[in-house]
């Protein structure tokens, strides 16, 4: 699923953001710039994806000095 941020404008002028395709709390940092420009955050609703673990990639380089014989 591709990552998307959807912006909804209600008739009363209230703006809402919906993040799709992002797991874990990363959605909060993704929307931070939008929230700063839009004004005060009145409510935050966390979806099931918020509570799912995000993808984590760890890369380590092992040299011969790290290996104990």
mmCIF file of the N, C-alpha and C atoms, coordinates in Angstrom:
data_MODEL
# 
_entry.id   MODEL 
# 
loop_
_atom_site.group_PDB 
_atom_site.id 
_atom_site.type_symbol 
_atom_site.label_atom_id 
_atom_site.label_alt_id 
_atom_site.label_comp_id 
_atom_site.label_asym_id 
_atom_site.label_entity_id 
_atom_site.label_seq_id 
_atom_site.pdbx_PDB_ins_code 
_atom_site.Cartn_x 
_atom_site.Cartn_y 
_atom_site.Cartn_z 
_atom_site.occupancy 
_atom_site.B_iso_or_equiv 
_atom_site.pdbx_formal_charge 
_atom_site.auth_seq_id 
_atom_site.auth_comp_id 
_atom_site.auth_asym_id 
_atom_site.auth_atom_id 
_atom_site.pdbx_PDB_model_num 
ATOM 1   N N  . UNK A 1 1  ? 0.835   -1.176  0.000  1.00 0.00 ? 1  UNK A N  1 
ATOM 2   C CA . UNK A 1 1  ? 0.000   0.000   0.000  1.00 0.00 ? 1  UNK A CA 1 
ATOM 3   C C  . UNK A 1 1  ? 0.886   1.247   0.000  1.00 0.00 ? 1  UNK A C  1 
ATOM 4   N N  . UNK A 1 2  ? 0.559   2.200   -0.840 1.00 0.00 ? 2  UNK A N  1 
ATOM 5   C CA . UNK A 1 2  ? 1.383   3.408   -0.870 1.00 0.00 ? 2  UNK A CA 1 
ATOM 6   C C  . UNK A 1 2  ? 0.964   4.373   0.232  1.00 0.00 ? 2  UNK A C  1 
ATOM 7   N N  . UNK A 1 3  ? 1.887   5.188   0.636  1.00 0.00 ? 3  UNK A N  1 
ATOM 8   C CA . UNK A 1 3  ? 1.636   6.154   1.699  1.00 0.00 ? 3  UNK A CA 1 
ATOM 9   C C  . UNK A 1 3  ? 0.894   7.358   1.145  1.00 0.00 ? 3  UNK A C  1 
ATOM 10  N N  . UNK A 1 4  ? -0.161  7.766   1.854  1.00 0.00 ? 4  UNK A N  1 
ATOM 11  C CA . UNK A 1 4  ? -0.957  8.911   1.439  1.00 0.00 ? 4  UNK A CA 1 
ATOM 12  C C  . UNK A 1 4  ? -1.367  9.740   2.640  1.00 0.00 ? 4  UNK A C  1 
ATOM 13  N N  . UNK A 1 5  ? -1.464  11.047  2.424  1.00 0.00 ? 5  UNK A N  1 
ATOM 14  C CA . UNK A 1 5  ? -2.058  11.945  3.405  1.00 0.00 ? 5  UNK A CA 1 
ATOM 15  C C  . UNK A 1 5  ? -3.254  12.586  2.715  1.00 0.00 ? 5  UNK A C  1 
ATOM 16  N N  . UNK A 1 6  ? -4.424  12.388  3.272  1.00 0.00 ? 6  UNK A N  1 
ATOM 17  C CA . UNK A 1 6  ? -5.641  12.973  2.710  1.00 0.00 ? 6  UNK A CA 1 
ATOM 18  C C  . UNK A 1 6  ? -6.084  14.130  3.590  1.00 0.00 ? 6  UNK A C  1 
ATOM 19  N N  . UNK A 1 7  ? -6.449  15.232  2.951  1.00 0.00 ? 7  UNK A N  1 
ATOM 20  C CA . UNK A 1 7  ? -6.914  16.419  3.670  1.00 0.00 ? 7  UNK A CA 1 
ATOM 21  C C  . UNK A 1 7  ? -8.397  16.589  3.369  1.00 0.00 ? 7  UNK A C  1 
ATOM 22  N N  . UNK A 1 8  ? -9.205  16.701  4.422  1.00 0.00 ? 8  UNK A N  1 
ATOM 23  C CA . UNK A 1 8  ? -10.643 16.887  4.300  1.00 0.00 ? 8  UNK A CA 1 
ATOM 24  C C  . UNK A 1 8  ? -11.011 18.253  4.868  1.00 0.00 ? 8  UNK A C  1 
ATOM 25  N N  . UNK A 1 9  ? -11.878 18.965  4.161  1.00 0.00 ? 9  UNK A N  1 
ATOM 26  C CA . UNK A 1 9  ? -12.352 20.279  4.623  1.00 0.00 ? 9  UNK A CA 1 
ATOM 27  C C  . UNK A 1 9  ? -13.856 20.170  4.855  1.00 0.00 ? 9  UNK A C  1 
ATOM 28  N N  . UNK A 1 10 ? -14.272 20.379  6.101  1.00 0.00 ? 10 UNK A N  1 
ATOM 29  C CA . UNK A 1 10 ? -15.691 20.327  6.448  1.00 0.00 ? 10 UNK A CA 1 
ATOM 30  C C  . UNK A 1 10 ? -16.363 21.646  6.070  1.00 0.00 ? 10 UNK A C  1 
ATOM 31  N N  . UNK A 1 11 ? -17.685 21.656  6.040  1.00 0.00 ? 11 UNK A N  1 
ATOM 32  C CA . UNK A 1 11 ? -18.433 22.871  5.687  1.00 0.00 ? 11 UNK A CA 1 
ATOM 33  C C  . UNK A 1 11 ? -18.149 24.023  6.642  1.00 0.00 ? 11 UNK A C  1 
ATOM 34  N N  . UNK A 1 12 ? -17.835 23.692  7.896  1.00 0.00 ? 12 UNK A N  1 
ATOM 35  C CA . UNK A 1 12 ? -17.543 24.749  8.878  1.00 0.00 ? 12 UNK A CA 1 
ATOM 36  C C  . UNK A 1 12 ? -16.095 25.218  8.825  1.00 0.00 ? 12 UNK A C  1 
ATOM 37  N N  . UNK A 1 13 ? -15.317 24.693  7.884  1.00 0.00 ? 13 UNK A N  1 
ATOM 38  C CA . UNK A 1 13 ? -13.929 25.109  7.715  1.00 0.00 ? 13 UNK A CA 1 
ATOM 39  C C  . UNK A 1 13 ? -12.923 24.274  8.489  1.00 0.00 ? 13 UNK A C  1 
ATOM 40  N N  . UNK A 1 14 ? -13.401 23.317  9.248  1.00 0.00 ? 14 UNK A N  1 
ATOM 41  C CA . UNK A 1 14 ? -12.515 22.442  10.006 1.00 0.00 ? 14 UNK A CA 1 
ATOM 42  C C  . UNK A 1 14 ? -11.751 21.536  9.046  1.00 0.00 ? 14 UNK A C  1 
ATOM 43  N N  . UNK A 1 15 ? -10.440 21.426  9.265  1.00 0.00 ? 15 UNK A N  1 
ATOM 44  C CA . UNK A 1 15 ? -9.594  20.570  8.438  1.00 0.00 ? 15 UNK A CA 1 
ATOM 45  C C  . UNK A 1 15 ? -9.281  19.274  9.175  1.00 0.00 ? 15 UNK A C  1 
ATOM 46  N N  . UNK A 1 16 ? -9.256  18.187  8.433  1.00 0.00 ? 16 UNK A N  1 
ATOM 47  C CA . UNK A 1 16 ? -8.887  16.889  8.991  1.00 0.00 ? 16 UNK A CA 1 
ATOM 48  C C  . UNK A 1 16 ? -7.861  16.246  8.082  1.00 0.00 ? 16 UNK A C  1 
ATOM 49  N N  . UNK A 1 17 ? -6.927  15.535  8.697  1.00 0.00 ? 17 UNK A N  1 
ATOM 50  C CA . UNK A 1 17 ? -5.922  14.772  7.959  1.00 0.00 ? 17 UNK A CA 1 
ATOM 51  C C  . UNK A 1 17 ? -6.144  13.298  8.215  1.00 0.00 ? 17 UNK A C  1 
ATOM 52  N N  . UNK A 1 18 ? -5.944  12.496  7.198  1.00 0.00 ? 18 UNK A N  1 
ATOM 53  C CA . UNK A 1 18 ? -5.981  11.039  7.362  1.00 0.00 ? 18 UNK A CA 1 
ATOM 54  C C  . UNK A 1 18 ? -4.751  10.471  6.680  1.00 0.00 ? 18 UNK A C  1 
ATOM 55  N N  . UNK A 1 19 ? -3.972  9.701   7.433  1.00 0.00 ? 19 UNK A N  1 
ATOM 56  C CA . UNK A 1 19 ? -2.757  9.088   6.908  1.00 0.00 ? 19 UNK A CA 1 
ATOM 57  C C  . UNK A 1 19 ? -3.055  7.627   6.625  1.00 0.00 ? 19 UNK A C  1 
ATOM 58  N N  . UNK A 1 20 ? -2.689  7.177   5.432  1.00 0.00 ? 20 UNK A N  1 
ATOM 59  C CA . UNK A 1 20 ? -2.898  5.784   5.053  1.00 0.00 ? 20 UNK A CA 1 
ATOM 60  C C  . UNK A 1 20 ? -1.588  5.188   4.554  1.00 0.00 ? 20 UNK A C  1 
ATOM 61  N N  . UNK A 1 21 ? -1.408  3.900   4.811  1.00 0.00 ? 21 UNK A N  1 
ATOM 62  C CA . UNK A 1 21 ? -0.223  3.202   4.335  1.00 0.00 ? 21 UNK A CA 1 
ATOM 63  C C  . UNK A 1 21 ? 1.005   3.379   5.207  1.00 0.00 ? 21 UNK A C  1 
ATOM 64  N N  . UNK A 1 22 ? 0.810   3.850   6.433  1.00 0.00 ? 22 UNK A N  1 
ATOM 65  C CA . UNK A 1 22 ? 1.925   4.059   7.364  1.00 0.00 ? 22 UNK A CA 1 
ATOM 66  C C  . UNK A 1 22 ? 1.623   3.301   8.642  1.00 0.00 ? 22 UNK A C  1 
ATOM 67  N N  . UNK A 1 23 ? 2.567   2.514   9.100  1.00 0.00 ? 23 UNK A N  1 
ATOM 68  C CA . UNK A 1 23 ? 2.402   1.764   10.343 1.00 0.00 ? 23 UNK A CA 1 
ATOM 69  C C  . UNK A 1 23 ? 3.166   2.430   11.463 1.00 0.00 ? 23 UNK A C  1 
ATOM 70  N N  . UNK A 1 24 ? 2.672   2.257   12.676 1.00 0.00 ? 24 UNK A N  1 
ATOM 71  C CA . UNK A 1 24 ? 3.346   2.780   13.854 1.00 0.00 ? 24 UNK A CA 1 
ATOM 72  C C  . UNK A 1 24 ? 3.139   4.276   14.020 1.00 0.00 ? 24 UNK A C  1 
ATOM 73  N N  . UNK A 1 25 ? 3.895   4.856   14.909 1.00 0.00 ? 25 UNK A N  1 
ATOM 74  C CA . UNK A 1 25 ? 3.728   6.269   15.260 1.00 0.00 ? 25 UNK A CA 1 
ATOM 75  C C  . UNK A 1 25 ? 4.366   7.231   14.259 1.00 0.00 ? 25 UNK A C  1 
ATOM 76  N N  . UNK A 1 26 ? 4.934   6.706   13.192 1.00 0.00 ? 26 UNK A N  1 
ATOM 77  C CA . UNK A 1 26 ? 5.578   7.569   12.192 1.00 0.00 ? 26 UNK A CA 1 
ATOM 78  C C  . UNK A 1 26 ? 4.587   8.548   11.570 1.00 0.00 ? 26 UNK A C  1 
ATOM 79  N N  . UNK A 1 27 ? 3.297   8.208   11.568 1.00 0.00 ? 27 UNK A N  1 
ATOM 80  C CA . UNK A 1 27 ? 2.285   9.095   10.986 1.00 0.00 ? 27 UNK A CA 1 
ATOM 81  C C  . UNK A 1 27 ? 2.257   10.449  11.698 1.00 0.00 ? 27 UNK A C  1 
ATOM 82  N N  . UNK A 1 28 ? 2.569   10.455  12.988 1.00 0.00 ? 28 UNK A N  1 
ATOM 83  C CA . UNK A 1 28 ? 2.568   11.709  13.750 1.00 0.00 ? 28 UNK A CA 1 
ATOM 84  C C  . UNK A 1 28 ? 3.663   12.638  13.238 1.00 0.00 ? 28 UNK A C  1 
ATOM 85  N N  . UNK A 1 29 ? 4.845   12.122  12.985 1.00 0.00 ? 29 UNK A N  1 
ATOM 86  C CA . UNK A 1 29 ? 5.934   12.965  12.473 1.00 0.00 ? 29 UNK A CA 1 
ATOM 87  C C  . UNK A 1 29 ? 5.685   13.375  11.027 1.00 0.00 ? 29 UNK A C  1 
ATOM 88  N N  . UNK A 1 30 ? 5.004   12.519  10.263 1.00 0.00 ? 30 UNK A N  1 
ATOM 89  C CA . UNK A 1 30 ? 4.703   12.846  8.868  1.00 0.00 ? 30 UNK A CA 1 
ATOM 90  C C  . UNK A 1 30 ? 3.747   14.028  8.783  1.00 0.00 ? 30 UNK A C  1 
ATOM 91  N N  . UNK A 1 31 ? 2.786   14.101  9.683  1.00 0.00 ? 31 UNK A N  1 
ATOM 92  C CA . UNK A 1 31 ? 1.785   15.165  9.631  1.00 0.00 ? 31 UNK A CA 1 
ATOM 93  C C  . UNK A 1 31 ? 2.177   16.417  10.411 1.00 0.00 ? 31 UNK A C  1 
ATOM 94  N N  . UNK A 1 32 ? 3.303   16.403  11.079 1.00 0.00 ? 32 UNK A N  1 
ATOM 95  C CA . UNK A 1 32 ? 3.704   17.526  11.939 1.00 0.00 ? 32 UNK A CA 1 
ATOM 96  C C  . UNK A 1 32 ? 3.740   18.857  11.196 1.00 0.00 ? 32 UNK A C  1 
ATOM 97  N N  . UNK A 1 33 ? 4.292   18.891  10.004 1.00 0.00 ? 33 UNK A N  1 
ATOM 98  C CA . UNK A 1 33 ? 4.379   20.145  9.245  1.00 0.00 ? 33 UNK A CA 1 
ATOM 99  C C  . UNK A 1 33 ? 2.987   20.640  8.855  1.00 0.00 ? 33 UNK A C  1 
ATOM 100 N N  . UNK A 1 34 ? 2.111   19.721  8.463  1.00 0.00 ? 34 UNK A N  1 
ATOM 101 C CA . UNK A 1 34 ? 0.737   20.104  8.136  1.00 0.00 ? 34 UNK A CA 1 
ATOM 102 C C  . UNK A 1 34 ? 0.047   20.688  9.359  1.00 0.00 ? 34 UNK A C  1 
ATOM 103 N N  . UNK A 1 35 ? 0.185   20.012  10.482 1.00 0.00 ? 35 UNK A N  1 
ATOM 104 C CA . UNK A 1 35 ? -0.466  20.457  11.716 1.00 0.00 ? 35 UNK A CA 1 
ATOM 105 C C  . UNK A 1 35 ? 0.019   21.834  12.136 1.00 0.00 ? 35 UNK A C  1 
ATOM 106 N N  . UNK A 1 36 ? 1.294   22.091  11.971 1.00 0.00 ? 36 UNK A N  1 
ATOM 107 C CA . UNK A 1 36 ? 1.851   23.391  12.329 1.00 0.00 ? 36 UNK A CA 1 
ATOM 108 C C  . UNK A 1 36 ? 1.214   24.506  11.498 1.00 0.00 ? 36 UNK A C  1 
ATOM 109 N N  . UNK A 1 37 ? 1.015   24.253  10.211 1.00 0.00 ? 37 UNK A N  1 
ATOM 110 C CA . UNK A 1 37 ? 0.429   25.253  9.316  1.00 0.00 ? 37 UNK A CA 1 
ATOM 111 C C  . UNK A 1 37 ? -1.082  25.386  9.497  1.00 0.00 ? 37 UNK A C  1 
ATOM 112 N N  . UNK A 1 38 ? -1.732  24.295  9.871  1.00 0.00 ? 38 UNK A N  1 
ATOM 113 C CA . UNK A 1 38 ? -3.192  24.295  9.967  1.00 0.00 ? 38 UNK A CA 1 
ATOM 114 C C  . UNK A 1 38 ? -3.689  24.923  11.254 1.00 0.00 ? 38 UNK A C  1 
ATOM 115 N N  . UNK A 1 39 ? -2.881  24.934  12.288 1.00 0.00 ? 39 UNK A N  1 
ATOM 116 C CA . UNK A 1 39 ? -3.320  25.497  13.565 1.00 0.00 ? 39 UNK A CA 1 
ATOM 117 C C  . UNK A 1 39 ? -3.433  24.436  14.636 1.00 0.00 ? 39 UNK A C  1 
ATOM 118 N N  . UNK A 1 40 ? -4.218  24.753  15.653 1.00 0.00 ? 40 UNK A N  1 
ATOM 119 C CA . UNK A 1 40 ? -4.351  23.894  16.826 1.00 0.00 ? 40 UNK A CA 1 
ATOM 120 C C  . UNK A 1 40 ? -4.972  22.540  16.472 1.00 0.00 ? 40 UNK A C  1 
ATOM 121 N N  . UNK A 1 41 ? -4.386  21.477  17.005 1.00 0.00 ? 41 UNK A N  1 
ATOM 122 C CA . UNK A 1 41 ? -4.934  20.126  16.836 1.00 0.00 ? 41 UNK A CA 1 
ATOM 123 C C  . UNK A 1 41 ? -6.002  19.931  17.915 1.00 0.00 ? 41 UNK A C  1 
ATOM 124 N N  . UNK A 1 42 ? -7.226  19.710  17.466 1.00 0.00 ? 42 UNK A N  1 
ATOM 125 C CA . UNK A 1 42 ? -8.335  19.547  18.401 1.00 0.00 ? 42 UNK A CA 1 
ATOM 126 C C  . UNK A 1 42 ? -8.520  18.106  18.850 1.00 0.00 ? 42 UNK A C  1 
ATOM 127 N N  . UNK A 1 43 ? -8.187  17.176  17.979 1.00 0.00 ? 43 UNK A N  1 
ATOM 128 C CA . UNK A 1 43 ? -8.395  15.768  18.276 1.00 0.00 ? 43 UNK A CA 1 
ATOM 129 C C  . UNK A 1 43 ? -7.460  14.925  17.419 1.00 0.00 ? 43 UNK A C  1 
ATOM 130 N N  . UNK A 1 44 ? -7.004  13.800  17.968 1.00 0.00 ? 44 UNK A N  1 
ATOM 131 C CA . UNK A 1 44 ? -6.180  12.867  17.210 1.00 0.00 ? 44 UNK A CA 1 
ATOM 132 C C  . UNK A 1 44 ? -6.781  11.477  17.395 1.00 0.00 ? 44 UNK A C  1 
ATOM 133 N N  . UNK A 1 45 ? -7.181  10.858  16.299 1.00 0.00 ? 45 UNK A N  1 
ATOM 134 C CA . UNK A 1 45 ? -7.737  9.509   16.347 1.00 0.00 ? 45 UNK A CA 1 
ATOM 135 C C  . UNK A 1 45 ? -6.710  8.544   15.761 1.00 0.00 ? 45 UNK A C  1 
ATOM 136 N N  . UNK A 1 46 ? -6.319  7.591   16.560 1.00 0.00 ? 46 UNK A N  1 
ATOM 137 C CA . UNK A 1 46 ? -5.328  6.606   16.120 1.00 0.00 ? 46 UNK A CA 1 
ATOM 138 C C  . UNK A 1 46 ? -6.045  5.416   15.505 1.00 0.00 ? 46 UNK A C  1 
ATOM 139 N N  . UNK A 1 47 ? -5.586  5.001   14.327 1.00 0.00 ? 47 UNK A N  1 
ATOM 140 C CA . UNK A 1 47 ? -6.165  3.844   13.660 1.00 0.00 ? 47 UNK A CA 1 
ATOM 141 C C  . UNK A 1 47 ? -5.445  2.576   14.112 1.00 0.00 ? 47 UNK A C  1 
ATOM 142 N N  . UNK A 1 48 ? -5.932  1.448   13.653 1.00 0.00 ? 48 UNK A N  1 
ATOM 143 C CA . UNK A 1 48 ? -5.291  0.168   13.994 1.00 0.00 ? 48 UNK A CA 1 
ATOM 144 C C  . UNK A 1 48 ? -3.849  0.131   13.502 1.00 0.00 ? 48 UNK A C  1 
ATOM 145 N N  . UNK A 1 49 ? -3.564  0.789   12.364 1.00 0.00 ? 49 UNK A N  1 
ATOM 146 C CA . UNK A 1 49 ? -2.191  0.813   11.832 1.00 0.00 ? 49 UNK A CA 1 
ATOM 147 C C  . UNK A 1 49 ? -1.217  1.505   12.774 1.00 0.00 ? 49 UNK A C  1 
ATOM 148 N N  . UNK A 1 50 ? -1.703  2.445   13.590 1.00 0.00 ? 50 UNK A N  1 
ATOM 149 C CA . UNK A 1 50 ? -0.841  3.129   14.551 1.00 0.00 ? 50 UNK A CA 1 
ATOM 150 C C  . UNK A 1 50 ? -0.238  2.124   15.534 1.00 0.00 ? 50 UNK A C  1 
ATOM 151 N N  . UNK A 1 51 ? -1.011  1.124   15.884 1.00 0.00 ? 51 UNK A N  1 
ATOM 152 C CA . UNK A 1 51 ? -0.583  0.151   16.889 1.00 0.00 ? 51 UNK A CA 1 
ATOM 153 C C  . UNK A 1 51 ? 0.181   -1.030  16.299 1.00 0.00 ? 51 UNK A C  1 
ATOM 154 N N  . UNK A 1 52 ? 0.308   -1.072  14.977 1.00 0.00 ? 52 UNK A N  1 
ATOM 155 C CA . UNK A 1 52 ? 1.091   -2.124  14.335 1.00 0.00 ? 52 UNK A CA 1 
ATOM 156 C C  . UNK A 1 52 ? 2.547   -1.694  14.276 1.00 0.00 ? 52 UNK A C  1 
ATOM 157 N N  . UNK A 1 53 ? 3.417   -2.640  14.412 1.00 0.00 ? 53 UNK A N  1 
ATOM 158 C CA . UNK A 1 53 ? 4.855   -2.339  14.364 1.00 0.00 ? 53 UNK A CA 1 
ATOM 159 C C  . UNK A 1 53 ? 5.231   -1.883  12.962 1.00 0.00 ? 53 UNK A C  1 
ATOM 160 N N  . UNK A 1 54 ? 6.031   -0.857  12.912 1.00 0.00 ? 54 UNK A N  1 
ATOM 161 C CA . UNK A 1 54 ? 6.546   -0.391  11.632 1.00 0.00 ? 54 UNK A CA 1 
ATOM 162 C C  . UNK A 1 54 ? 7.642   -1.315  11.133 1.00 0.00 ? 54 UNK A C  1 
ATOM 163 N N  . UNK A 1 55 ? 7.985   -1.151  9.913  1.00 0.00 ? 55 UNK A N  1 
ATOM 164 C CA . UNK A 1 55 ? 9.046   -1.960  9.332  1.00 0.00 ? 55 UNK A CA 1 
ATOM 165 C C  . UNK A 1 55 ? 10.384  -1.423  9.836  1.00 0.00 ? 55 UNK A C  1 
ATOM 166 N N  . UNK A 1 56 ? 11.230  -2.281  10.285 1.00 0.00 ? 56 UNK A N  1 
ATOM 167 C CA . UNK A 1 56 ? 12.524  -1.885  10.820 1.00 0.00 ? 56 UNK A CA 1 
ATOM 168 C C  . UNK A 1 56 ? 13.619  -2.616  10.058 1.00 0.00 ? 56 UNK A C  1 
ATOM 169 N N  . UNK A 1 57 ? 14.560  -1.856  9.554  1.00 0.00 ? 57 UNK A N  1 
ATOM 170 C CA . UNK A 1 57 ? 15.692  -2.447  8.850  1.00 0.00 ? 57 UNK A CA 1 
ATOM 171 C C  . UNK A 1 57 ? 16.943  -2.087  9.629  1.00 0.00 ? 57 UNK A C  1 
ATOM 172 N N  . UNK A 1 58 ? 17.678  -3.090  10.043 1.00 0.00 ? 58 UNK A N  1 
ATOM 173 C CA . UNK A 1 58 ? 18.912  -2.878  10.797 1.00 0.00 ? 58 UNK A CA 1 
ATOM 174 C C  . UNK A 1 58 ? 20.049  -3.474  9.994  1.00 0.00 ? 58 UNK A C  1 
ATOM 175 N N  . UNK A 1 59 ? 21.068  -2.681  9.783  1.00 0.00 ? 59 UNK A N  1 
ATOM 176 C CA . UNK A 1 59 ? 22.236  -3.176  9.058  1.00 0.00 ? 59 UNK A CA 1 
ATOM 177 C C  . UNK A 1 59 ? 23.459  -3.004  9.947  1.00 0.00 ? 59 UNK A C  1 
ATOM 178 N N  . UNK A 1 60 ? 24.202  -4.039  10.060 1.00 0.00 ? 60 UNK A N  1 
ATOM 179 C CA . UNK A 1 60 ? 25.439  -4.014  10.830 1.00 0.00 ? 60 UNK A CA 1 
ATOM 180 C C  . UNK A 1 60 ? 26.571  -4.499  9.952  1.00 0.00 ? 60 UNK A C  1 
ATOM 181 N N  . UNK A 1 61 ? 27.710  -3.936  10.151 1.00 0.00 ? 61 UNK A N  1 
ATOM 182 C CA . UNK A 1 61 ? 28.896  -4.404  9.448  1.00 0.00 ? 61 UNK A CA 1 
ATOM 183 C C  . UNK A 1 61 ? 29.769  -5.117  10.473 1.00 0.00 ? 61 UNK A C  1 
ATOM 184 N N  . UNK A 1 62 ? 30.093  -6.347  10.167 1.00 0.00 ? 62 UNK A N  1 
ATOM 185 C CA . UNK A 1 62 ? 30.940  -7.139  11.060 1.00 0.00 ? 62 UNK A CA 1 
ATOM 186 C C  . UNK A 1 62 ? 32.309  -7.276  10.424 1.00 0.00 ? 62 UNK A C  1 
ATOM 187 N N  . UNK A 1 63 ? 33.307  -6.912  11.182 1.00 0.00 ? 63 UNK A N  1 
ATOM 188 C CA . UNK A 1 63 ? 34.672  -7.081  10.682 1.00 0.00 ? 63 UNK A CA 1 
ATOM 189 C C  . UNK A 1 63 ? 35.285  -8.309  11.351 1.00 0.00 ? 63 UNK A C  1 
ATOM 190 N N  . UNK A 1 64 ? 36.425  -8.700  10.862 1.00 0.00 ? 64 UNK A N  1 
ATOM 191 C CA . UNK A 1 64 ? 37.088  -9.863  11.451 1.00 0.00 ? 64 UNK A CA 1 
ATOM 192 C C  . UNK A 1 64 ? 37.456  -9.620  12.911 1.00 0.00 ? 64 UNK A C  1 
ATOM 193 N N  . UNK A 1 65 ? 37.677  -8.381  13.300 1.00 0.00 ? 65 UNK A N  1 
ATOM 194 C CA . UNK A 1 65 ? 38.049  -8.052  14.677 1.00 0.00 ? 65 UNK A CA 1 
ATOM 195 C C  . UNK A 1 65 ? 36.879  -8.258  15.625 1.00 0.00 ? 65 UNK A C  1 
ATOM 196 N N  . UNK A 1 66 ? 35.641  -8.233  15.098 1.00 0.00 ? 66 UNK A N  1 
ATOM 197 C CA . UNK A 1 66 ? 34.463  -8.399  15.933 1.00 0.00 ? 66 UNK A CA 1 
ATOM 198 C C  . UNK A 1 66 ? 34.181  -9.867  16.243 1.00 0.00 ? 66 UNK A C  1 
ATOM 199 N N  . UNK A 1 67 ? 34.756  -10.763 15.478 1.00 0.00 ? 67 UNK A N  1 
ATOM 200 C CA . UNK A 1 67 ? 34.488  -12.188 15.626 1.00 0.00 ? 67 UNK A CA 1 
ATOM 201 C C  . UNK A 1 67 ? 35.483  -12.766 16.637 1.00 0.00 ? 67 UNK A C  1 
ATOM 202 N N  . UNK A 1 68 ? 34.933  -13.375 17.648 1.00 0.00 ? 68 UNK A N  1 
ATOM 203 C CA . UNK A 1 68 ? 35.779  -13.998 18.691 1.00 0.00 ? 68 UNK A CA 1 
ATOM 204 C C  . UNK A 1 68 ? 35.937  -15.464 18.337 1.00 0.00 ? 68 UNK A C  1 
ATOM 205 N N  . UNK A 1 69 ? 37.180  -15.932 18.275 1.00 0.00 ? 69 UNK A N  1 
ATOM 206 C CA . UNK A 1 69 ? 37.448  -17.320 17.893 1.00 0.00 ? 69 UNK A CA 1 
ATOM 207 C C  . UNK A 1 69 ? 37.290  -18.238 19.058 1.00 0.00 ? 69 UNK A C  1 
# 
